[in-house]
Amino acid sequence: MAIFVAKRNTNMNPMEPILKVQNLSISFDQNKVVNAVSFELNSQQILGIVGESGSGKSVTALAILGLLPKNATITGSILFDNANLQSTSEKDFQKIRGNKISMIFQEPMSSLNPSLTCGYQVQEILLQHKKLSKKESKNQVIELFHKVKLPRAETMYNQYPHQLSGGQKQRVMIAMAIACKPQILIADEPTTALDVTIQKEIIELLKALQQETEMSIIFITHDLALVSEIADTVLVMYQGEIVEQGNVTQVFKNPVHNYTKALINSKPNLKERLKKLPTVKDFIENTVDDEIYTTEQRNDFHAKIYATKPLLEVKNVATYFNTEKPFFFGKANPVKAVDEVSFQLFEGETLGLVGESGCGKTTLGRTILHLEKATKGQVFYKQKDVTNLSKKELKDFRKEVQIIFQDPFSSLNPRIPVGEALMEPMKVHGILNYSEARKKYVFELLERVGLQAEHFYRYPHEFSGGQRQRIGIARTIVLKPKLIICDESVSALDVSVQAQVLNLLNELKADFGFTYIFISHDLAVVKYMADQLMVMNQGKIEEIGDADAIYESPKTAYAQKLIDAIPKGI
């Protein structure tokens, strides 16, 4: 097989700017979202652009590619190859996009065409920009798939996006982006929804490709610790402006702007556990509370809760899914999503549940909730076997055991105001007798989760991601449950919004005595939240014990692998 080589002009000066953005301002209908942004991207450089949702980083990237909608008003200049991209025609831009400047988007599933095979979609790019035959282009696609370390590259060529895992789909997007050997690769949040181990693999892959092909990369994210593992220089954007930029080590170790300090410190610290995570607002207003939740306080709390009987006990639970039977003879091989799992959960405890995608953690949560039927084993809630419940018993059980979903938007009805959505389960379970009483209770609940009474009348699309997650929490606690399963409930949030939601969950736990099963692929977050930690791998419990003890000294190679993959920063 031929080796894919993507090197360009080796005489190019690495310190020579390949892209210059000068005084770039972008407005949508008089609303300015980017204000006088200027920066340079050098040849063979990795530039990190960091900021939360709404900071203007993705809009800036789309402006470079000429992909902003027609209602965008743009001033300033974007210079590439000694030409101003602002005055480039659409016909000329089509020769640049995917060829000289490529982009990896955040969500590969929505970027890939579900009706076309992965190989065909990458081949299209080559056929559009290069003079290749179909056979030659197919061979190059397979080489690219090998290059981005996709398993069974020849098979992957003929597979559809839904047949691939999240990490594999992202590798297809990377193959598509580097197919034409671009001078600049823009990676827009390429690892946000991926497991920590897959995230590390993608970062290492991008670094290796950059060194081999000598392309320049603009890496966009909200996570400064992640940027520190890949970028040479970094610029921090806040409310459409650059508030800090420089060498990544300098910015990470000696941040000047309070917003930069917030991005660094809003992530849970692996060495010490603060009682309350600082947010951007805390840093901007200088109201950071650095009180530590000490080991002694934690031990005292554990001694108290573990002296009681368990609230939930799972005994040898297995959940199997049958695949299609062979056409002629033989039995189907079941997929063992959860395989002989046993553990105890005590009232007031937070059990952290971690593992890579497909390890069975979400299926276990759904099995406990009776959203999936257990193949075998028993689940005891308050010492009562709840494995087989009548309809009435199941209704009562689900009042006490609730779930917070990863994506609250898809779990909310877009056609009814959120206040109605919160009152609906109250009616089903007969909480309060009158509509006005329920409405008053929901008003109080909205304020309790950091929203306002006026939000009662708004629809889901009118809220930000963080606000929708608060609505999801409010809908979960409206029934005053005892046990809440948080299924990746903060994974897609910006670091500061994530800190707000984690603080809220801890406050609600203290005020209402909630017990949590906290499912996440972000191990730093799980360590901060969890009392006990359970590591799952291929449906089984790999390791279980005190969260701090496992992080300090994991007993299994798999747990060590997960911990090593956490971005540590500089």
Secondary structure, 3 states (H helix, E strand, C coil): CCCCCCCCCCCCCCCCEEEEEEEEEEEECCEEEEEEEEEEEECCCEEEEECCCCCCHHHHHHHHCCCCCCCEEEEEEEEECCEEHHHCCHHHHHHHECCCEEEECCCHHHHCCCCCCHHHHHHHHHHHHCCCCHHHHHHHHHHHHHHCCCCCHHHHHCCCHHHCCHHHHHHHHHHHHHCCCCCEEEEECCCCCCCHHHHHHHHHHHHHHHHHHCCEEEEEECCHHHHCCCCCEEEEEECCEEEEEEEHHHHHHCCCCHHHHHHHHCCCCCCCCECCCCCHHHHHCCCCCCCECCHHHHHHHHHHHCCCCCCEEEEEEEEEECCCCCCCCCCCCCEEEEEEEEEEECCCCEEEEECCCCCCHHHHHHHHCCCCCCCEEEEEECCEECCCCCHHHHHHHHHHEEEECCCHHHHCCCCCCHHHHHHHHHHHCCCCCCHHHHHHHHHHHHHHCCCCHHHHHCCHHHCCHHHHHHHHHHHHHCCCCCEEEEECCCCCCCHHHHHHHHHHHHHHHHHHCCEEEEECCCHHHHHHHCCEEEEEECCEEEEEEEHHHHHHCCCCHHHHHHHHCCCCCC
